[in-house]
């Protein structure tokens, strides 16, 4: 009870509330401007939160995470452009509704079900995190190594259409993690005589480069002057009683999908939104109107993508394994603050877990309240020239990166990884596994070496939990290889049959 009261009370400190409000504004703006992802915003904000107290910094970053989840629905509905990848499925029915004069209705429904999805996921976090953490406390080196391998395997297999490219991204991340001094022997590895590399590559610089600068450079290279004119006629706002009844079923179905997808490392809101929309369509009596402006489609896609937030947080906090790319950035920031996500967090700092839950719930309710108020300015904000946004992002990226170390070498690292990120993006190599490899690489290496020293190679498979986890990792790889092969065979058989 003491931890509960202390955790809740910490959020209502004036300085923390101010940080929460700042994160809310930034998150909403981030979501509204297409191309600026939540990961990019959290990575950028991380550089500015290093000097804050942990609770203050968490208030900023977690609120950006939540608010961006609401804000990204606005351009999806009004200009048919996803604010972040998580709102891809929102465009399927949101924009057709806007063209039919129901933009306001689509925005309100989106806000309501997004809040429902996040709050349901926080129930999952509150109920499942402690049992999962207690189980993880029993893990030894071999089990922890197996967990890391499973997490990386899943992210690699689902983050790219090509398993080879996903695997390459993971290898790049693991390689980057080895730069610096060996944690056991102290020998320099891949430093090339550069003193600044002795402590490894700065995590914040790498992620800002991969997610911020790379996206900025890519937009500059691919920018075209033509754009879709935002829908200005918003129409009515509030659903009728019959419409509330219509969205209840798809909200439940897609919410369950989102909760399940959320706990899978690397499976973000974009995957959940598409799966939730598809499942709701299959269960609907009006499935033929999905994709043509069906309110059920908006409810399904946004509930599913929003419901992943708590699941991702559960995996991150209970196991120390990032649930998605935003959580990967969060782990890096928490480690710098002296907070180690994982099972010990629930034993050593239970009040902090309560604080995190309170921040997420409060941010959701406040953001929902703002979204339920008519905001005529949001259409005008979408008309803002992009060069203003690009210039602002570049300045903040440089300042935020320099602030972490007060060293220009860190800024150079950021710019180099920005260029690398553009090249990887053009080659369709995902950045998610790279960040995961960078974070989990040291954990995997340390636990593998301990296992080999204690039990030898047999130690990886002679314990039930590690053997099962490694078996799941193998299954994930086999499934990723077999799925496209089977799909091609089915398509070929269908073509032969039709002829």
C-alpha positions in Angstrom: 0.0 0.0 0.0 2.9 2.4 0.8 4.4 1.7 -2.7 1.0 2.3 -4.3 0.5 5.7 -2.6 4.1 6.8 -3.2 3.9 5.8 -6.9 0.7 7.7 -7.5 1.7 10.7 -5.4 4.9 11.0 -7.4 2.9 11.7 -10.6 1.0 14.7 -9.1 4.1 16.7 -8.2 3.9 20.0 -10.1 7.1 19.5 -12.0 6.0 16.0 -13.2 2.6 17.3 -14.3 4.4 20.0 -16.2 6.5 17.4 -17.9 3.4 15.4 -18.6 1.7 18.4 -20.3 4.9 19.0 -22.4 4.9 15.4 -23.6 1.2 15.6 -24.4 1.6 18.6 -26.7 4.7 17.1 -28.4 3.0 13.7 -28.8 -0.1 15.2 -30.4 1.9 17.3 -32.8 4.2 14.4 -33.6 1.2 12.2 -34.4 -0.4 14.8 -36.6 2.5 15.4 -38.9 3.0 12.5 -41.2 6.5 11.1 -41.3 7.4 12.0 -37.7 7.0 8.7 -35.8 6.6 8.2 -32.1 9.9 6.4 -32.0 11.6 9.4 -33.7 10.0 11.8 -31.2 10.9 9.7 -28.1 14.5 9.3 -29.4 14.8 13.0 -29.9 13.2 13.8 -26.5 15.5 11.4 -24.8 18.4 13.7 -25.4 16.6 16.5 -23.6 15.4 14.4 -20.6 18.7 13.1 -19.5 19.1 16.0 -17.0 15.6 15.5 -15.5 14.7 13.3 -12.6 13.7 9.8 -13.7 9.9 10.3 -13.0 10.0 13.6 -14.9 11.7 12.1 -17.8 9.3 9.1 -17.9 6.4 11.5 -17.8 7.7 13.2 -21.0 8.5 10.1 -22.9 5.5 7.9 -21.9 3.1 10.8 -22.6 4.6 11.3 -26.1 4.1 7.6 -26.6 0.4 7.8 -25.7 -0.4 11.2 -27.3 1.2 10.3 -30.6 -1.1 7.2 -30.6 -4.1 9.6 -30.6 -2.6 12.3 -32.9 -1.6 10.0 -35.7 -5.3 9.2 -36.5 -6.0 12.8 -37.5 -4.0 12.9 -40.8 -5.1 9.3 -41.5 -8.7 10.4 -41.5 -8.4 13.9 -42.9 -5.7 13.5 -45.6 -5.5 9.7 -46.1 -1.9 9.7 -44.8 -0.9 7.7 -41.7 0.7 10.0 -39.0 2.7 6.9 -37.8 2.7 3.3 -39.1 0.3 2.3 -36.3 -2.5 4.2 -38.1 -2.1 2.6 -41.5 -5.3 0.6 -41.1 -7.2 3.8 -40.0 -7.0 5.1 -43.5 -9.0 2.2 -44.9 -12.3 3.5 -43.5 -11.4 6.8 -41.9 -10.7 8.7 -45.1 -13.8 7.4 -46.9 -15.9 8.5 -43.9 -14.3 11.9 -44.1 -15.1 12.1 -47.9 -18.7 11.2 -47.0 -18.9 14.2 -44.7 -18.3 12.2 -41.5 -14.8 13.3 -40.6 -15.8 14.5 -37.1 -17.6 11.2 -36.3 -14.6 9.2 -37.4 -12.3 11.4 -35.2 -14.5 11.0 -32.1 -14.9 7.2 -32.6 -11.1 6.9 -33.1 -10.4 8.8 -29.9 -12.9 6.8 -27.9 -11.7 3.4 -29.0 -8.1 4.3 -28.8 -8.6 5.2 -25.1 -10.5 2.0 -24.5 -7.6 0.0 -26.1 -4.9 1.7 -24.1 -6.8 1.4 -20.8 -7.6 -2.3 -21.5 -3.9 -2.8 -22.2 -2.9 -1.1 -18.9 -5.2 -3.6 -17.1 -3.1 -6.3 -18.8 0.1 -4.6 -17.6 -1.1 -4.3 -14.0 -2.3 -7.9 -13.8 0.3 -9.8 -15.9 3.6 -7.9 -15.2 4.1 -9.2 -11.6 3.5 -12.9 -12.4 5.7 -12.6 -15.5 8.4 -10.9 -13.5 8.2 -13.5 -10.7 8.7 -16.2 -13.3 11.6 -14.3 -14.8 13.3 -14.0 -11.4 13.9 -17.8 -11.6 15.8 -17.4 -14.9 19.5 -18.2 -14.9 22.0 -17.2 -17.6 20.9 -19.8 -20.1 17.2 -18.8 -19.7 18.0 -15.1 -20.1 20.1 -15.8 -23.2 17.2 -17.9 -24.7 14.7 -15.0 -24.0 16.9 -12.6 -25.8 17.3 -14.9 -28.8 13.6 -15.5 -28.9 12.8 -11.8 -28.8 15.3 -11.0 -31.5 14.1 -13.9 -33.7 10.5 -12.7 -33.5 11.4 -9.1 -34.3 13.7 -10.2 -37.2 11.0 -12.5 -38.7 8.2 -10.0 -38.6 9.9 -6.6 -39.1 10.7 -7.1 -42.8 9.2 -8.9 -45.8 12.6 -10.5 -46.2 14.0 -12.8 -43.5 17.5 -12.2 -44.9 17.2 -8.4 -44.5 15.8 -8.8 -41.0 18.6 -11.1 -40.0 21.1 -8.7 -41.5 19.7 -5.9 -39.4 19.9 -7.9 -36.3 23.6 -8.8 -37.0 24.4 -5.1 -37.6 22.8 -4.3 -34.2 24.8 -7.0 -32.5 28.0 -5.8 -34.1 27.4 -2.2 -33.1 26.9 -3.5 -29.5 30.5 -5.0 -29.5 32.2 -1.6 -30.1 34.1 -0.5 -27.0 35.8 -2.5 -24.3 35.2 -6.1 -23.5 33.0 -6.2 -20.3 35.2 -9.1 -18.9 38.7 -8.6 -20.1 38.7 -4.9 -20.8 40.3 -5.3 -24.2 39.4 -2.7 -26.8 37.1 -4.0 -29.6 36.6 -2.2 -33.0 37.7 1.2 -31.6 40.3 1.8 -34.3 42.3 3.8 -31.8 39.5 6.4 -31.4 39.4 7.3 -27.7 35.7 8.3 -27.8 34.8 4.7 -28.8 36.3 3.1 -25.7 32.9 3.3 -23.9 31.0 2.2 -27.0 28.8 4.1 -29.4 26.4 6.5 -27.7 23.0 4.9 -27.7 21.0 8.2 -28.0 23.2 9.3 -30.9 22.6 6.0 -32.8 18.8 6.0 -32.3 18.4 9.7 -33.2 20.5 9.0 -36.3 18.6 5.9 -37.4 15.1 7.2 -36.6 15.3 11.0 -36.7 18.0 12.1 -39.1 17.5 9.1 -41.5 13.7 9.9 -41.7 14.5 13.6 -42.2 17.0 12.9 -45.0 14.7 10.5 -46.6 11.8 13.0 -46.7 14.1 15.7 -48.1 15.2 13.3 -50.9 11.7 12.1 -51.7 9.7 15.3 -51.2 7.1 16.3 -53.8 5.2 19.6 -53.8 1.8 18.0 -54.5 -0.3 16.9 -51.5 -3.8 15.9 -50.6 -6.0 18.8 -49.4 -7.3 18.2 -45.9 -11.0 17.5 -45.5 -12.4 20.8 -44.0 -16.1 19.8 -43.7 -16.0 17.8 -40.4 -19.7 17.1 -40.2 -21.3 15.8 -37.0 -19.2 14.6 -34.1 -21.0 12.3 -31.7 -22.1 8.7 -32.6 -25.8 7.8 -32.2 -26.9 5.0 -29.8 -27.1 2.5 -32.7 -23.6 3.4 -33.8 -22.3 2.8 -30.3 -23.8 -0.7 -30.5 -22.3 -1.3 -34.0 -18.7 -0.5 -32.8 -19.0 -2.6 -29.6 -18.3 -5.9 -31.3 -15.4 -4.9 -33.5 -13.9 -3.0 -30.5 -13.9 -6.2 -28.4 -12.6 -8.5 -31.1 -9.8 -6.2 -32.3 -9.0 -5.3 -28.7 -8.2 -8.9 -27.9 -6.1 -9.1 -31.1 -4.1 -6.0 -30.0 -3.5 -7.3 -26.4 -2.1 -10.5 -27.8 0.0 -8.9 -30.5 1.3 -6.3 -28.0 3.2 -8.8 -25.8 5.1 -10.1 -28.9 8.5 -8.3 -29.1 8.7 -6.3 -32.3 5.0 -6.7 -33.3 3.8 -3.1 -33.1 0.6 -1.2 -33.6 0.8 -1.4 -37.4 0.6 -5.2 -37.4 -2.1 -5.2 -34.7 -4.2 -2.6 -36.6 -4.2 -4.6 -39.8 -5.0 -7.9 -38.0 -7.7 -6.3 -35.9 -9.3 -4.7 -39.0 -9.2 -8.0 -40.8 -10.7 -10.0 -37.9 -13.4 -7.5 -37.3 -14.3 -7.5 -41.0 -14.6 -11.3 -41.0 -17.0 -11.1 -38.0 -19.1 -8.2 -39.3 -22.5 -8.4 -40.9 -21.6 -5.5 -43.1 -18.2 -6.7 -44.2 -18.8 -5.7 -47.8 -18.7 -2.0 -46.8 -15.3 -2.3 -45.0 -12.9 0.0 -46.8 -15.7 2.2 -48.0 -16.3 4.2 -44.9 -17.6 1.7 -42.3 -17.5 3.0 -38.8 -16.7 -0.5 -37.6 -13.5 -0.5 -39.5 -12.3 2.6 -37.8 -13.2 1.2 -34.4 -11.4 -2.1 -35.1 -8.2 -0.7 -36.5 -7.7 1.9 -33.8 -8.6 -0.3 -30.9 -6.2 -3.0 -32.0 -3.2 -0.7 -32.6 -3.8 1.1 -29.3 -4.2 -2.1 -27.3 -0.6 -3.0 -28.0 0.8 -0.2 -25.7 0.3 -2.0 -22.4 1.4 -5.4 -23.8 4.6 -3.8 -25.1 5.1 -2.1 -21.7 4.6 -5.5 -20.0 7.3 -7.3 -22.0 9.6 -4.3 -21.5 9.3 -3.9 -17.8 8.9 -7.5 -16.7 11.6 -9.1 -18.9 13.7 -6.1 -20.0 13.0 -7.1 -23.6 11.7 -4.1 -25.7 8.1 -4.7 -26.9 8.5 -2.3 -29.8 10.9 0.3 -31.1 9.6 3.0 -28.8 10.2 0.8 -25.8 13.7 0.1 -27.1 14.4 3.8 -26.9 12.8 3.9 -23.5 15.0 1.2 -22.1 18.1 3.1 -23.2 16.9 6.2 -21.4 16.0 4.3 -18.3 19.4 2.6 -18.1 21.1 6.1 -18.3 18.8 7.1 -15.3 20.0 4.1 -13.4 16.8 2.2 -13.9 17.2 -1.4 -15.1 14.0 -2.8 -16.6 13.4 -6.4 -15.8 12.1 -8.7 -13.1 14.2 -7.0 -10.4 12.5 -3.7 -11.0 9.3 -5.0 -9.4 11.2 -6.1 -6.3 13.6 -3.1 -5.9 11.4 -0.2 -7.1 7.7 -1.2 -6.9 6.6 2.4 -6.5 8.2 3.3 -9.9 6.1 0.6 -11.6 3.0 2.2 -10.0 4.2 5.6 -11.2 4.6 4.3 -14.8 1.1 2.9 -14.8 -0.4 6.1 -13.4 1.4 8.2 -16.0 0.0 6.0 -18.8 -3.5 6.1 -17.5 -3.5 9.9 -16.8 -2.0 10.6 -20.2 -4.6 8.6 -21.9 -7.5 10.3 -20.1 -6.2 13.8 -20.6 -5.4 13.2 -24.2 -8.9 11.7 -24.7 -10.4 14.8 -23.2 -8.5 17.1 -25.6 -9.5 14.9 -28.6 -13.2 15.1 -27.6 -13.1 18.9 -27.9 -13.6 20.3 -31.3 -10.2 21.5 -32.7 -10.6 23.5 -35.9 -6.9 24.4 -35.7 -5.9 20.8 -36.5 -6.8 21.2 -40.2 -4.7 24.4 -40.4 -1.8 22.6 -38.7 -1.8 20.0 -41.4 -1.2 22.9 -43.9 2.1 23.9 -42.3 4.9 24.0 -44.8 7.2 20.9 -44.3 10.4 22.9 -44.5 9.6 24.5 -41.2 9.1 21.1 -39.6 12.3 19.7 -41.2 14.4 22.7 -40.0 13.0 22.4 -36.4 13.7 18.6 -36.3 17.3 19.0 -37.5 18.1 21.7 -34.9 16.5 19.7 -32.1 18.3 16.5 -33.2 21.7 18.2 -33.1 21.0 20.0 -29.8 19.5 16.9 -28.1 22.4 14.7 -29.2 25.1 17.2 -28.1 23.4 17.6 -24.7 23.8 13.9 -23.8 27.7 14.1 -23.8 28.7 17.7 -24.5 30.9 16.2 -27.2 30.8 17.0 -30.9 32.0 13.4 -31.7 28.5 12.3 -30.6 26.9 14.6 -33.1 29.1 13.1 -35.8 28.0 9.6 -34.8 24.4 10.7 -35.1 24.9 12.2 -38.6 26.8 9.1 -39.7 24.0 6.8 -38.6 21.5 9.1 -40.2 23.2 8.5 -43.6 23.5 4.8 -42.8 19.8 4.8 -41.8 18.8 6.3 -45.2 20.8 3.6 -47.0 19.2 0.9 -45.0 15.8 2.3 -45.6 16.4 2.4 -49.4 17.5 -1.2 -49.2 14.3 -2.1 -47.1 16.4 -3.2 -44.1 14.4 -2.4 -40.9 15.9 -0.3 -38.1 14.0 -2.1 -35.3 16.2 -5.2 -35.1 19.3 -3.0 -35.2 18.2 -1.1 -32.1 17.1 -4.4 -30.4 20.6 -5.9 -31.2 22.3 -2.8 -29.8 20.3 -3.0 -26.5 20.2 -6.7 -26.1 23.6 -7.6 -27.5 25.5 -7.0 -24.2 22.9 -8.9 -22.3 23.0 -11.9 -24.7 26.8 -11.9 -24.7 27.2 -11.8 -21.0 24.6 -14.5 -20.3 26.0 -16.8 -23.1 29.5 -16.5 -21.7 28.3 -17.3 -18.2 26.4 -20.3 -19.5 29.4 -21.6 -21.4 31.7 -21.1 -18.4 29.3 -22.9 -16.0 27.8 -25.7 -18.0 29.4 -25.6 -21.4 27.3 -25.7 -24.6 25.0 -28.3 -23.2 23.8 -25.7 -20.7 21.7 -24.0 -23.4 19.5 -27.0 -23.9 19.6 -29.1 -20.7 17.3 -26.8 -18.8 13.6 -27.0 -19.7 12.8 -23.3 -20.0 15.8 -22.4 -22.1 15.2 -25.4 -24.3 11.6 -24.5 -24.9 12.4 -20.8 -25.6 15.1 -21.8 -28.1 12.7 -24.2 -29.7 10.1 -21.4 -30.1 12.9 -19.3 -31.7 13.6 -22.1 -34.2 9.9 -22.4 -35.0 9.6 -18.6 -35.6 12.5 -18.8 -38.1 11.0 -21.9 -39.9 7.6 -20.2 -40.0 9.1 -17.1 -41.5 10.8 -19.1 -44.2 7.9 -21.5 -44.9 5.1 -18.9 -45.0 6.1 -17.2 -48.3 7.0 -20.5 -49.9 3.5 -22.0 -49.1 1.8 -18.8 -50.3 3.6 -19.0 -53.6 2.6 -22.6 -54.0 -1.0 -21.9 -53.2 -1.0 -19.0 -55.7 0.5 -21.2 -58.3 -2.1 -24.0 -57.7 -4.9 -21.4 -57.9 -3.5 -20.1 -61.2 -3.3 -23.7 -62.6 -6.9 -24.4 -61.4 -8.3 -21.3 -63.0 -6.7 -22.2 -66.3 
